[in-house]
Amino acid sequence: MKKPVADPSWDDLKIFLACARALSFRAAAKKLGLTSSTVVRRIGALEDELGFSLFNRLPNGVQLTREGARLVSSANQIEQGAFDFRRRIETFDPNKRGIVRVSATEGLGSYWLMPRLIEFQRANPMMVIDLRASDTVVDVSRMEADVAIQFSEPTNPHAMRRRLGSLHVYPFASHRYLDTYGTPRSKDEIMDHRLVDQVGPQLDQGAWPRYLGIDDIEGVVGIRTNSSAAHFSAVQGGAGIGGVPTFVTAFFSDLVPIDIGIHHRMDIWMTYHPDARRTPRIATMIDWLVGSFDASKYPWFRDEFIHPSAFKDFDSRHWQGNHSQDGRPAGFLQEIG
C-alpha cells in the first residue's frame, strides 16, 4: 500500500521554523518555552512523518539538510498565513477588547511609557496592555509584538515604520557624587572620575571612547550594566557619571548635567504590521504612542538638543499631571537610588 502523503501539524512546523532560525534545538526550545527534550522528540517525529531528515546534528548545534532548507520558505509562508488569519479575526471586534503587546526599550518602557500607560489603561478598561521592556529587537511581522518602539531603524520591508523623535543622552551625576569628588569641567578631567557604563544591543558601545578621544574606557569605568534601571540607579546613587536621557531631569531634581561638550542623540522608531491599524485596540495604541512622543508637548524629544536646565522654562503641565507627592512619576515601581 502506498504511504499516505505527510500532513504535518502547524505546531510541528512552528518548532521546525524555530530550530531553522536558531540552528540549535536548545535555543529554539528556550524561544518556544519548551524543554530541549520535547523539541528533539517533536523534530524526530516530524522527520519520521516526512520520511527524511530536516537537520544534521552537530556538536555545537544543528544544520539544515538540503531537504530541510528547501522547506523553510514554504513553512514561512504558512506562518505568515496563520498570522494574517489571526489578525483578520481580531478586526471583527470593534470594542477594543483584548491584549495589545507593546515592545519598547527598557528605559523608555519603564521610565517614560509605563507611568502614562496607567492612565491609558484606565481610559480603555477593556484592553490589556502587555509591555515588554527589553532592548531586544522584536519582529512585528511574526507577531512577537503588535507595536515596537526601538532605537535601531526598522529594516523589515513588510512592516510599517515611523520615526517618533530623538532621544538625547547627556552626562549626569548626582549631588552626592559631585559633593564627594567634585565636578569635572572638561573631557580631560573626566579621566580622574568614574563612569557608569551601559551596554546593550541597540546602544552605541563606542560612544564614550569616541567623545572622550580615547581608545577605550577601561580603567575609567566603575560600574557596567546592561540594564537601564540599574544604570540609572547607579548614577543617581552616586556611583559615577553616566549618560542619561535628558527627560529624567523633568522628574528628578537630584541629577546634575555635566557640561563638558558631550551630547549623544538617538532616533526613536516605531514599527508595526501593515494590518495592525485594522484592529481597533492596536490602532488606538499606535495613536497614543505617537502622542506620547509629541515634541511640542515633550521638548526633550525634539530633534534639536535643548539643555536640560532649560526644561523649567517650558509648560510642564503636560508631564506633571501624574506625579506622586515626592515629585516622582506615579507608577514607578521602585524608589531609585
C-alpha positions in Angstrom: 0.0 0.0 0.0 1.3 3.4 -0.9 2.4 5.5 2.1 0.0 8.5 2.6 1.3 11.9 2.0 2.6 13.6 5.1 0.3 16.2 6.6 2.4 17.9 9.4 0.6 20.0 12.0 1.2 23.7 12.3 2.6 23.2 15.8 5.3 20.9 14.4 6.1 23.4 11.7 6.5 26.2 14.3 9.1 24.1 16.1 10.8 23.4 12.7 11.0 27.1 11.9 12.3 28.0 15.4 15.1 25.4 15.0 15.9 26.5 11.5 16.2 30.1 12.7 18.3 29.3 15.8 20.2 26.4 14.4 20.0 25.0 17.9 17.5 22.7 19.5 18.3 24.2 22.9 17.9 27.8 21.7 14.7 27.0 19.9 13.3 25.3 23.0 14.0 28.4 25.1 12.4 30.6 22.5 9.3 28.4 22.4 9.0 27.9 26.1 9.6 24.1 25.7 12.1 21.7 27.1 15.0 20.6 24.8 13.9 17.0 25.0 10.5 17.9 23.8 11.9 19.8 20.8 14.2 16.9 19.9 11.3 14.4 20.2 9.0 16.6 18.1 11.6 17.1 15.3 12.3 13.4 15.3 8.6 12.6 14.9 8.3 15.2 12.1 11.2 13.7 10.3 9.7 10.2 10.6 6.4 11.5 9.2 8.1 13.2 6.3 10.4 10.4 5.6 13.7 12.4 5.5 16.0 14.3 7.8 15.5 18.0 8.3 18.7 18.7 10.3 22.2 17.4 10.7 23.0 17.1 14.3 26.3 18.8 15.1 28.4 19.0 18.4 27.5 22.7 18.7 24.0 22.9 17.2 22.2 21.7 14.1 22.5 22.4 10.4 19.6 22.2 7.9 19.8 19.4 5.4 19.2 20.1 1.7 15.6 19.0 2.1 15.1 21.0 5.3 16.5 24.2 3.7 14.1 23.8 0.8 11.1 23.6 3.2 11.9 26.8 5.1 10.4 29.2 2.6 7.1 27.2 2.4 7.0 27.0 6.2 7.5 30.8 6.4 4.5 31.3 4.0 2.4 29.1 6.2 3.4 31.0 9.3 2.5 34.3 7.6 -0.8 32.9 6.6 -1.5 31.9 10.2 -0.6 35.3 11.4 -2.8 37.0 8.8 -5.7 34.8 9.8 -5.3 35.8 13.5 -5.1 39.5 12.6 -8.2 39.3 10.4 -10.2 37.7 13.3 -9.1 40.5 15.6 -10.5 43.1 13.3 -14.0 41.8 13.9 -14.2 43.1 17.5 -15.0 46.9 17.4 -14.8 47.2 21.2 -11.1 47.4 21.6 -11.2 44.3 23.7 -8.2 42.1 24.2 -4.4 42.2 24.6 -2.1 44.8 23.0 1.5 43.7 23.1 4.0 46.6 23.1 7.7 46.2 22.9 9.9 49.1 24.0 13.5 49.7 25.0 13.9 49.2 28.8 14.5 52.8 29.6 11.6 54.3 27.6 9.3 51.4 28.6 10.0 51.7 32.3 10.5 55.4 32.9 8.5 57.1 30.1 5.7 54.8 28.9 4.7 52.9 32.0 3.7 55.9 34.1 1.5 57.1 31.3 0.1 53.6 30.4 -1.6 53.6 33.8 -4.0 56.4 32.8 -4.3 55.0 29.3 -5.5 51.6 30.6 -8.0 53.3 32.9 -9.4 55.1 29.9 -9.5 51.8 27.9 -10.6 49.2 30.5 -11.3 46.5 28.0 -7.7 46.5 26.8 -4.9 44.6 28.5 -1.5 46.2 27.8 1.4 43.7 27.7 4.5 45.9 27.9 7.8 44.1 27.1 10.6 46.5 28.3 13.7 45.0 26.7 16.4 46.2 24.4 16.0 43.1 22.2 14.6 43.9 18.8 11.4 42.1 18.0 9.8 41.1 14.7 6.3 42.5 14.4 5.7 40.6 11.2 5.9 37.4 13.2 3.7 38.8 15.9 6.4 38.9 18.5 4.7 42.2 19.4 1.9 44.3 18.0 3.9 47.5 18.1 7.6 48.1 18.8 9.5 51.1 20.0 13.2 50.9 19.3 16.4 52.8 18.6 17.6 50.9 15.6 15.9 51.8 12.3 13.4 49.1 11.3 14.6 47.2 8.2 11.7 44.7 7.6 10.2 45.7 4.3 6.9 44.0 5.3 6.4 46.3 8.3 5.3 49.9 8.7 7.8 52.2 10.4 7.6 55.8 11.7 10.3 57.9 13.3 8.9 59.4 16.5 11.6 61.7 17.5 15.0 61.9 19.2 16.4 60.7 22.5 19.1 63.0 23.8 21.6 61.4 26.2 23.8 63.7 28.3 26.3 63.1 31.1 24.8 63.4 34.6 25.9 62.8 38.1 24.2 63.1 41.4 24.8 65.8 44.0 26.1 63.1 46.3 28.8 62.1 43.8 29.8 65.7 43.0 29.9 66.7 46.6 32.5 63.9 47.2 34.5 64.0 44.0 33.9 67.5 42.5 32.5 68.5 39.1 34.6 67.8 36.0 35.0 70.9 33.8 36.5 69.2 30.7 36.8 65.9 29.0 40.4 65.6 30.3 39.1 65.9 33.9 36.7 63.0 33.3 39.7 60.7 33.3 40.1 61.4 37.0 36.5 60.3 37.7 34.4 57.1 37.5 31.9 56.3 34.7 28.8 54.3 34.9 28.6 52.4 31.5 25.5 50.7 30.0 25.9 48.1 27.3 23.1 46.7 25.1 22.2 45.5 21.6 20.7 48.9 20.5 23.3 51.1 22.2 26.4 52.7 20.6 29.2 50.9 22.6 31.9 53.2 21.1 30.2 56.5 22.2 32.2 57.1 25.4 35.6 56.4 23.8 34.7 58.5 20.7 33.6 61.5 22.7 36.5 61.3 25.1 39.1 60.8 22.4 40.5 57.6 23.9 40.8 54.0 22.7 38.6 52.5 25.4 37.2 53.5 28.8 38.6 50.6 30.8 40.2 52.0 33.9 37.6 54.8 34.0 34.5 52.7 34.3 33.5 51.9 37.9 30.2 50.1 37.1 29.0 48.5 33.9 25.5 47.0 33.4 23.1 46.0 30.6 20.1 47.3 32.4 18.7 50.9 32.1 17.2 50.7 35.5 20.4 49.5 37.1 22.4 52.1 35.2 20.1 55.0 36.3 20.1 53.7 39.9 23.9 53.7 39.9 24.2 57.2 38.6 21.5 58.5 41.0 23.1 56.6 43.9 26.4 58.4 43.4 28.5 55.6 41.7 29.8 57.9 38.9 29.0 59.9 35.8 26.6 58.3 33.3 24.9 59.1 30.1 21.2 59.6 30.9 18.2 60.6 28.8 17.6 64.3 29.3 13.9 63.8 30.0 14.7 62.5 33.5 15.6 66.0 34.7 11.9 66.9 34.4 11.2 64.5 37.2 14.4 64.1 39.2 15.9 67.2 40.7 18.9 65.5 42.3 20.7 64.9 39.0 23.2 67.5 37.7 24.1 67.8 34.0 27.9 67.7 33.4 28.7 70.3 30.8 31.9 69.0 29.1 30.8 69.2 25.4 29.4 65.7 25.2 25.9 65.1 23.8 24.6 61.9 22.2 21.4 61.7 20.1 19.5 58.5 19.1 16.4 58.2 16.8 13.3 56.7 18.3 11.4 54.4 15.8 8.0 52.8 15.9 7.2 49.8 13.8 4.1 47.6 13.3 2.5 45.3 10.8 0.6 47.0 7.9 -2.7 45.3 9.0 -2.3 46.5 12.6 -4.5 49.5 12.2 -7.4 47.3 11.1 -7.6 46.2 14.7 -9.3 48.9 16.8 -7.3 48.4 20.0 -4.0 48.3 18.3 -4.8 51.4 16.2 -5.7 53.2 19.4 -2.4 52.2 21.0 -0.4 53.3 17.9 -2.1 56.8 18.0 -1.4 57.0 21.8 2.2 56.1 21.3 2.6 58.8 18.6 1.2 61.3 21.0 3.5 60.2 23.8 6.5 61.4 21.9 4.9 64.6 20.7 7.8 67.0 20.7 5.5 70.0 21.0 4.5 68.8 24.4 7.7 67.0 25.4 10.6 69.2 24.3 13.3 66.5 25.2 12.1 64.5 22.1 12.8 67.3 19.7 15.5 66.7 17.1 17.4 69.8 18.2 19.2 69.5 21.5 17.8 71.5 24.4 19.9 71.7 27.5 18.2 70.0 30.5 18.4 73.2 32.5 16.0 74.9 30.1 13.1 72.5 30.7 11.9 74.6 33.6 11.0 77.3 31.0 8.5 75.0 29.2 4.9 74.4 30.1 5.3 71.5 32.4 1.5 70.7 32.8 1.9 68.0 30.1 4.2 65.9 32.1 3.5 66.8 35.7 -0.1 65.6 35.9 0.7 62.1 37.2 3.2 62.6 40.0 3.3 61.4 43.5 3.8 63.7 46.4 7.6 63.3 46.3 7.7 64.6 42.7 8.3 61.2 41.1 6.1 60.0 38.2 3.2 57.9 39.5 3.6 54.3 38.6 7.3 54.0 39.2 7.7 50.5 40.6 10.5 51.3 43.0 12.4 54.1 44.8 15.5 54.6 42.8 18.8 55.4 44.5 
